[in-house]
């Protein structure tokens, strides 16, 4: 046990890095340990893009594959709802993964935690590629997918590396909105690649071949991407400069129980501040694909192509959000976008029920709004925490925001629209916007840090 002395003269015991952490550090050590904000930004984008790719591959398969593969005993609607229930398991498991991973990091170090989390994410995602059908394995196939999905959630909770917080804290004061949006670019990149793979496979394979083996290919690709992302992130996190930057900014894991008891108010506000963005996230990506598949004669490849165009607009919106936030402030940016999302919610039934042109307009407008709002969502969940709680607080608040805002969105949206009509999907989105505005009205600390 090593001992350090704080400026106040207090002696603090610090555990020596574990052998696993040392091994990871030595493998990825660089000759030049200096880390620039640009390098941190690249690491953030690569890491988030790999996670979002895994996320969207599973989400698309939940609509196009799992209802027929695992629930052939029921109708298409019921099978998709069952698939969306399993889809939500990862969001429930994610906060648990964060709790476990913070304990692992305190004991074994950042590199060991990150390596374990990304290997778990890659192996569970690749494991889905070998999933047997209900016809082959009965109910056990559903159990296997559920376990693998929970594993994905635990891994995502453990994949927090602190890079977004470090990037935000090291950004120039007048460029914090710009740097905050960089990590969010991983979402449109991940969706574009995932949707593109399914678009290509569905368009070039027969239905029989796609359902037999074609849908499994994106899950193999996900494992390969995770390996690349692992080494890209370890290349940064294993340097002494990275460790020094984290220590200077007090970005170290703390007990989740301690953090929650001390920062409960900030956790709740942070989770709700970007709720409109998180609710919209699945209402323009996963839900419309399921609704079109079940209720519309449109081809799946055509609609995926439309979504791929929409996600390009999302990427443009994410970039624009950085410029806007640096000009008018993050809280005002999120508040303005929450109002626009509330207005957009009133047009949901008209657009989705209005034919192909109206549906395309829904996708384009929805993705554009999503990019503008989601681009600053990361800033919304970290700015309130004192330095010593920022590392754990940022991870845990993001988990809660995903759980409350997005985890059940496809299930709720498809369920209520099938029973009561698309107007209730608009009401669901409106409720998210109202919660965001209420939280932002209390969240004055965001203005202080702009």
C-alpha positions as CSV (number, residue, x, y, z in Angstrom):
1,X,0.0,0.0,0.0
2,X,1.5,3.3,-1.1
3,X,0.9,6.5,0.9
4,X,0.5,10.0,-0.5
5,X,0.1,13.3,1.3
6,X,-2.4,15.9,0.3
7,X,-1.7,19.7,0.4
8,X,-3.5,19.8,3.8
9,X,-1.0,17.3,5.2
10,X,-3.4,14.4,5.3
11,X,-1.9,11.0,4.6
12,X,-4.0,8.9,2.2
13,X,-3.4,5.2,1.4
14,X,-3.5,4.4,-2.3
15,X,-3.5,0.9,-3.5
16,X,-0.7,-0.2,-5.8
17,X,-1.9,-0.9,-9.4
18,X,-2.8,-4.5,-9.9
19,X,-0.7,-6.8,-12.1
20,X,-3.6,-6.8,-14.7
21,X,-3.5,-3.1,-14.8
22,X,0.3,-3.0,-15.2
23,X,0.1,-5.6,-18.0
24,X,-2.5,-3.5,-19.9
25,X,-0.4,-0.4,-19.3
26,X,2.8,-1.9,-20.5
27,X,1.2,-3.4,-23.7
28,X,-0.3,0.0,-24.7
29,X,2.4,2.3,-23.4
30,X,3.6,5.1,-25.7
31,X,6.9,6.8,-26.0
32,X,5.2,10.2,-25.9
33,X,2.9,10.4,-23.0
34,X,1.5,13.9,-23.7
35,X,-2.2,13.8,-24.5
36,X,-3.9,16.7,-26.3
37,X,-7.6,17.5,-26.3
38,X,-7.7,16.3,-29.9
39,X,-6.4,12.9,-28.9
40,X,-8.9,12.6,-26.1
41,X,-11.7,13.6,-28.6
42,X,-10.6,10.9,-31.1
43,X,-10.7,8.3,-28.2
44,X,-14.1,9.4,-27.2
45,X,-15.5,9.2,-30.7
46,X,-14.0,5.8,-31.4
47,X,-15.2,4.4,-28.1
48,X,-18.7,5.7,-28.3
49,X,-19.1,4.7,-32.0
50,X,-18.2,1.1,-31.1
51,X,-20.7,1.0,-28.3
52,X,-23.5,2.6,-30.4
53,X,-22.8,0.2,-33.2
54,X,-23.4,-2.8,-30.8
55,X,-26.5,-1.0,-29.5
56,X,-28.1,-0.4,-32.9
57,X,-27.2,-3.8,-34.3
58,X,-29.2,-5.3,-31.5
59,X,-32.0,-2.7,-31.8
60,X,-32.5,-3.4,-35.5
61,X,-32.4,-7.1,-35.0
62,X,-35.1,-6.7,-32.3
63,X,-37.4,-5.5,-35.0
64,X,-36.3,-7.5,-38.1
65,X,-35.1,-10.8,-36.7
66,X,-36.0,-11.8,-33.1
67,X,-39.8,-11.6,-33.4
68,X,-39.7,-14.4,-36.1
69,X,-36.7,-16.2,-34.7
70,X,-37.7,-16.5,-31.1
71,X,-41.5,-15.9,-31.0
72,X,-43.0,-17.7,-34.0
73,X,-45.8,-18.9,-31.8
74,X,-47.4,-15.4,-31.7
75,X,-48.2,-12.6,-34.1
76,X,-45.7,-10.1,-35.5
77,X,-46.9,-7.3,-33.1
78,X,-46.7,-9.5,-30.0
79,X,-43.3,-10.9,-31.0
80,X,-41.9,-7.4,-31.5
81,X,-43.2,-6.4,-28.0
82,X,-41.6,-9.4,-26.5
83,X,-38.3,-8.6,-28.2
84,X,-38.6,-5.0,-26.9
85,X,-39.0,-6.3,-23.3
86,X,-35.7,-8.2,-23.7
87,X,-34.2,-5.0,-25.3
88,X,-34.9,-3.1,-22.1
89,X,-32.9,-5.6,-20.0
90,X,-29.6,-3.9,-20.9
91,X,-30.8,-0.6,-19.6
92,X,-31.9,-2.1,-16.3
93,X,-28.5,-3.9,-16.0
94,X,-26.4,-0.9,-16.9
95,X,-26.5,0.9,-13.5
96,X,-25.6,-2.4,-11.9
97,X,-22.7,-2.7,-14.2
98,X,-21.5,0.8,-13.2
99,X,-21.6,-0.1,-9.5
100,X,-19.6,-3.3,-10.1
101,X,-17.1,-1.6,-12.4
102,X,-16.4,1.2,-10.0
103,X,-15.5,-1.3,-7.4
104,X,-13.3,-3.2,-9.9
105,X,-11.5,0.0,-10.8
106,X,-10.8,0.9,-7.2
107,X,-9.2,-2.5,-6.7
108,X,-7.6,-3.4,-10.0
109,X,-7.2,-0.2,-12.0
110,X,-8.8,1.5,-15.0
111,X,-7.2,-0.7,-17.6
112,X,-8.3,-3.9,-16.1
113,X,-11.8,-2.6,-15.7
114,X,-12.0,-1.3,-19.3
115,X,-10.5,-4.4,-20.8
116,X,-12.9,-6.7,-18.9
117,X,-15.9,-4.5,-19.8
118,X,-15.2,-4.3,-23.5
119,X,-14.3,-8.0,-23.7
120,X,-17.6,-8.8,-22.1
121,X,-19.4,-6.4,-24.4
122,X,-17.7,-8.0,-27.5
123,X,-18.3,-11.6,-26.4
124,X,-21.9,-11.1,-25.5
125,X,-22.6,-9.3,-28.7
126,X,-20.7,-12.0,-30.7
127,X,-22.5,-14.7,-28.7
128,X,-25.8,-13.4,-30.1
129,X,-24.6,-14.4,-33.5
130,X,-24.7,-18.1,-32.4
131,X,-28.2,-17.8,-31.0
132,X,-30.3,-20.8,-31.8
133,X,-33.9,-20.3,-33.0
134,X,-37.0,-21.2,-31.0
135,X,-37.6,-24.0,-33.4
136,X,-34.2,-25.5,-32.5
137,X,-34.0,-24.9,-28.8
138,X,-37.5,-23.8,-27.6
139,X,-37.8,-21.5,-24.6
140,X,-34.1,-21.8,-23.8
141,X,-33.3,-19.7,-26.8
142,X,-35.3,-16.8,-25.2
143,X,-33.4,-17.3,-22.0
144,X,-30.0,-17.3,-23.7
145,X,-30.8,-14.0,-25.5
146,X,-32.0,-12.5,-22.2
147,X,-28.8,-13.5,-20.4
148,X,-26.6,-12.1,-23.3
149,X,-28.6,-8.9,-23.3
150,X,-28.1,-8.4,-19.6
151,X,-24.4,-9.1,-20.2
152,X,-24.4,-6.3,-22.7
153,X,-25.9,-3.9,-20.2
154,X,-23.4,-4.9,-17.5
155,X,-20.6,-4.3,-20.0
156,X,-21.8,-0.9,-21.0
157,X,-22.0,0.1,-17.4
158,X,-18.3,-0.9,-17.0
159,X,-17.1,0.7,-20.2
160,X,-17.0,4.2,-18.7
161,X,-13.5,5.5,-19.1
162,X,-14.0,9.1,-18.0
163,X,-12.8,10.5,-21.4
164,X,-15.9,12.6,-22.0
165,X,-15.6,14.3,-18.6
166,X,-11.8,14.7,-19.1
167,X,-12.4,16.2,-22.5
168,X,-15.0,18.7,-21.2
169,X,-12.8,19.8,-18.3
170,X,-9.7,20.3,-20.5
171,X,-11.6,22.1,-23.2
172,X,-11.1,25.9,-23.6
173,X,-13.8,27.8,-21.7
174,X,-15.4,29.2,-24.8
175,X,-15.4,25.8,-26.6
176,X,-17.0,23.6,-24.0
177,X,-20.1,23.1,-26.0
178,X,-18.0,22.1,-29.1
179,X,-16.0,19.6,-27.2
180,X,-19.0,18.2,-25.3
181,X,-20.7,17.3,-28.7
182,X,-17.7,15.3,-30.0
183,X,-18.4,12.1,-28.0
184,X,-22.1,12.3,-29.2
185,X,-21.0,11.9,-32.8
186,X,-20.5,8.2,-31.9
187,X,-24.3,7.7,-32.1
188,X,-24.9,8.7,-35.8
189,X,-21.7,6.9,-36.8
190,X,-22.8,3.7,-35.1
191,X,-26.3,3.9,-36.4
192,X,-25.2,4.6,-40.0
193,X,-22.9,1.6,-40.1
194,X,-25.4,-0.8,-38.4
195,X,-28.3,0.3,-40.6
196,X,-26.0,0.1,-43.6
197,X,-25.0,-3.5,-42.9
198,X,-28.7,-4.6,-42.5
199,X,-29.7,-2.5,-45.6
200,X,-27.1,-4.3,-47.7
201,X,-27.8,-7.8,-46.3
202,X,-31.6,-7.6,-46.7
203,X,-31.2,-6.1,-50.2
204,X,-28.8,-8.8,-51.4
205,X,-30.0,-12.0,-49.7
206,X,-33.1,-14.0,-49.9
207,X,-35.4,-13.9,-46.9
208,X,-34.5,-17.5,-46.1
209,X,-30.7,-16.8,-46.2
210,X,-31.1,-13.6,-44.2
211,X,-33.0,-15.3,-41.5
212,X,-30.7,-18.4,-41.5
213,X,-27.3,-16.7,-41.4
214,X,-27.3,-13.2,-42.8
215,X,-28.5,-11.4,-39.8
216,X,-25.7,-12.9,-37.7
217,X,-22.9,-11.2,-39.7
218,X,-23.3,-7.7,-38.1
219,X,-22.8,-9.3,-34.6
220,X,-19.5,-10.8,-35.8
221,X,-18.5,-7.3,-37.1
222,X,-19.4,-5.9,-33.7
223,X,-16.9,-8.1,-32.0
224,X,-14.1,-7.0,-34.4
225,X,-15.0,-3.3,-33.9
226,X,-14.9,-3.7,-30.1
227,X,-11.3,-5.1,-30.3
228,X,-10.2,-2.1,-32.3
229,X,-11.9,0.3,-30.0
230,X,-10.4,-1.4,-26.9
231,X,-6.8,-0.9,-28.1
232,X,-7.6,2.7,-29.2
233,X,-9.0,3.6,-25.8
234,X,-6.3,1.7,-23.9
235,X,-3.7,3.6,-25.9
236,X,-4.9,6.7,-24.1
237,X,-6.0,5.4,-20.7
238,X,-2.8,3.4,-20.1
239,X,-0.5,6.5,-20.3
240,X,0.9,8.2,-17.2
241,X,-0.3,11.6,-18.6
242,X,-3.9,10.3,-18.7
243,X,-3.6,9.1,-15.1
244,X,-2.1,12.5,-14.1
245,X,-4.9,14.4,-15.8
246,X,-7.5,12.3,-14.0
247,X,-5.9,12.9,-10.7
248,X,-5.5,16.6,-11.3
249,X,-9.2,16.8,-12.1
250,X,-10.2,14.4,-9.3
251,X,-11.8,12.1,-11.8
252,X,-11.6,9.0,-9.7
253,X,-14.3,6.4,-8.8
254,X,-16.2,6.9,-5.6
255,X,-18.7,4.7,-3.8
256,X,-22.0,4.8,-5.6
257,X,-23.8,4.7,-2.3
258,X,-21.7,7.7,-1.0
259,X,-22.3,9.6,-4.2
260,X,-26.0,8.9,-4.3
261,X,-26.5,10.0,-0.7
262,X,-24.5,13.2,-1.2
263,X,-25.6,14.0,-4.7
264,X,-29.1,12.6,-5.0
265,X,-30.6,15.9,-6.1
266,X,-28.0,16.3,-8.9
267,X,-28.5,12.7,-10.0
268,X,-32.3,13.2,-10.5
269,X,-31.9,16.6,-12.2
270,X,-29.1,15.3,-14.4
271,X,-31.2,12.2,-15.4
272,X,-34.2,14.3,-16.3
273,X,-32.4,17.3,-17.9
274,X,-32.0,15.7,-21.3
275,X,-35.0,13.4,-21.0
276,X,-36.6,14.9,-24.2
277,X,-33.5,13.9,-26.2
278,X,-33.3,10.4,-24.8
279,X,-37.0,9.8,-25.4
280,X,-36.8,11.1,-29.0
281,X,-33.7,8.9,-29.5
282,X,-35.7,5.7,-29.8
283,X,-38.8,7.3,-31.3
284,X,-36.9,8.1,-34.5
285,X,-34.6,5.1,-34.7
286,X,-36.2,1.9,-33.3
287,X,-39.9,2.6,-32.9
288,X,-40.6,3.8,-36.5
289,X,-38.8,0.8,-38.0
290,X,-41.1,-1.5,-36.0
291,X,-44.2,0.5,-36.8
292,X,-43.4,0.6,-40.5
293,X,-42.6,-3.2,-40.5
294,X,-45.9,-4.1,-38.9
295,X,-48.3,-1.5,-40.3
296,X,-46.9,-0.2,-43.5
297,X,-46.4,-1.7,-47.0
298,X,-43.1,0.1,-47.4
299,X,-40.0,-2.0,-48.0
300,X,-37.6,-2.4,-45.1
301,X,-34.6,-1.5,-47.2
302,X,-36.2,1.6,-48.4
303,X,-37.0,2.8,-44.9
304,X,-33.6,1.9,-43.6
305,X,-32.2,4.0,-46.5
306,X,-34.3,6.9,-45.4
307,X,-33.1,6.5,-41.8
308,X,-29.5,6.5,-43.0
309,X,-30.1,9.9,-44.7
310,X,-31.8,11.1,-41.6
311,X,-28.8,10.1,-39.4
312,X,-26.5,12.2,-41.6
313,X,-28.7,15.2,-40.6
314,X,-28.4,14.0,-37.0
315,X,-24.6,14.2,-37.3
316,X,-24.8,17.7,-38.8
317,X,-27.1,18.7,-35.9
318,X,-24.7,17.3,-33.3
319,X,-21.9,19.5,-34.8
320,X,-24.2,22.5,-34.9
321,X,-25.2,22.0,-31.3
322,X,-21.6,22.6,-30.2
323,X,-21.5,26.0,-32.0
324,X,-25.0,27.0,-30.7
325,X,-24.2,25.9,-27.1
326,X,-20.9,27.9,-27.1
327,X,-22.9,31.0,-28.2
328,X,-26.0,30.9,-26.0
329,X,-25.1,28.3,-23.3
330,X,-25.9,24.6,-22.8
331,X,-28.9,25.0,-20.5
332,X,-30.6,27.4,-22.9
333,X,-29.7,25.1,-25.9
334,X,-31.3,22.1,-24.2
335,X,-34.3,24.1,-23.1
336,X,-34.9,25.5,-26.5
337,X,-34.6,22.1,-28.1
338,X,-37.0,20.6,-25.5
339,X,-39.6,23.2,-26.6
340,X,-39.1,22.3,-30.2
341,X,-39.4,18.6,-29.4
342,X,-42.6,19.3,-27.6
343,X,-43.9,21.1,-30.7
344,X,-42.7,18.2,-32.9
345,X,-44.6,15.7,-30.6
346,X,-47.9,17.2,-31.8
347,X,-47.2,16.2,-35.4
348,X,-46.2,12.5,-34.7
349,X,-49.6,11.0,-35.7
350,X,-50.1,13.2,-38.7
351,X,-46.6,12.4,-40.1
352,X,-46.5,8.7,-39.4
353,X,-50.0,8.2,-40.8
354,X,-49.6,10.5,-43.8
355,X,-47.9,8.3,-46.4
356,X,-44.3,7.9,-47.5
357,X,-43.6,11.6,-48.0
358,X,-44.9,12.4,-44.5
359,X,-43.1,9.5,-42.9
360,X,-39.8,10.7,-44.5
361,X,-40.5,14.2,-43.2
362,X,-40.9,12.6,-39.7
363,X,-37.6,10.9,-40.0
364,X,-35.7,13.9,-41.3
365,X,-37.2,16.4,-38.8
366,X,-36.8,13.9,-35.9
367,X,-33.2,13.1,-36.6
368,X,-32.3,16.8,-37.1
369,X,-33.9,17.7,-33.7
370,X,-32.2,14.6,-32.1
371,X,-28.8,15.8,-33.3
372,X,-29.3,19.3,-32.0
373,X,-30.5,18.1,-28.6
374,X,-28.4,15.0,-28.1
375,X,-25.3,16.9,-29.0
376,X,-25.3,18.6,-25.6
377,X,-27.0,15.8,-23.6
378,X,-23.6,14.7,-22.1
379,X,-23.0,18.2,-20.7
380,X,-26.4,18.1,-19.0
381,X,-25.6,15.1,-16.9
382,X,-22.1,16.1,-15.6
383,X,-22.0,19.8,-14.9
384,X,-23.6,19.8,-11.5
385,X,-21.3,17.4,-9.7
386,X,-18.4,18.5,-7.5
387,X,-15.1,17.4,-8.8
388,X,-14.7,14.4,-6.5
389,X,-18.1,13.0,-7.6
390,X,-17.9,13.9,-11.3
391,X,-16.4,10.6,-12.6
392,X,-18.9,8.3,-10.9
393,X,-21.7,10.8,-11.1
394,X,-21.4,11.3,-14.9
395,X,-21.5,7.5,-15.5
396,X,-24.4,6.8,-13.1
397,X,-26.5,9.8,-14.3
398,X,-26.1,8.7,-17.9
399,X,-27.2,5.2,-16.9
400,X,-30.4,6.6,-15.3
401,X,-31.1,8.9,-18.2
402,X,-31.0,6.0,-20.6
403,X,-33.1,3.9,-18.3
404,X,-35.8,6.5,-17.7
405,X,-35.8,8.1,-21.1
406,X,-35.0,5.5,-23.6
407,X,-35.0,2.0,-22.1
408,X,-38.7,1.3,-22.4
409,X,-39.5,3.9,-25.2
410,X,-39.8,1.3,-28.1
411,X,-42.0,-1.0,-25.9
412,X,-44.2,1.8,-24.7
413,X,-44.5,3.6,-28.0
414,X,-45.4,0.4,-30.0
415,X,-47.7,-0.8,-27.2
416,X,-49.7,2.3,-26.9
417,X,-49.8,3.1,-30.6
418,X,-51.2,-0.4,-31.4
419,X,-53.9,-0.1,-28.7
420,X,-54.8,3.6,-28.7
421,X,-53.2,5.2,-31.7
422,X,-50.2,7.3,-32.6
423,X,-51.4,10.3,-30.7
424,X,-50.3,8.6,-27.5
425,X,-46.7,8.3,-28.9
426,X,-46.8,12.1,-29.2
427,X,-48.0,12.4,-25.6
428,X,-45.1,10.1,-24.5
429,X,-42.6,12.4,-26.2
430,X,-44.3,15.5,-24.9
431,X,-44.0,14.2,-21.3
432,X,-40.2,13.8,-21.8
433,X,-40.0,17.4,-23.0
434,X,-41.9,18.7,-20.0
435,X,-39.7,16.7,-17.6
436,X,-36.6,18.2,-19.3
437,X,-37.9,21.8,-19.0
438,X,-38.8,21.2,-15.4
439,X,-35.3,19.8,-14.6
440,X,-33.5,22.6,-16.5
441,X,-35.4,25.2,-14.6
442,X,-33.8,23.9,-11.4
443,X,-30.4,23.2,-12.9
444,X,-28.9,26.7,-12.7
445,X,-25.4,25.2,-12.2
446,X,-25.2,24.6,-15.9
447,X,-25.1,28.4,-16.6
448,X,-22.3,28.8,-14.1
449,X,-20.1,26.3,-16.0
450,X,-20.7,27.7,-19.5
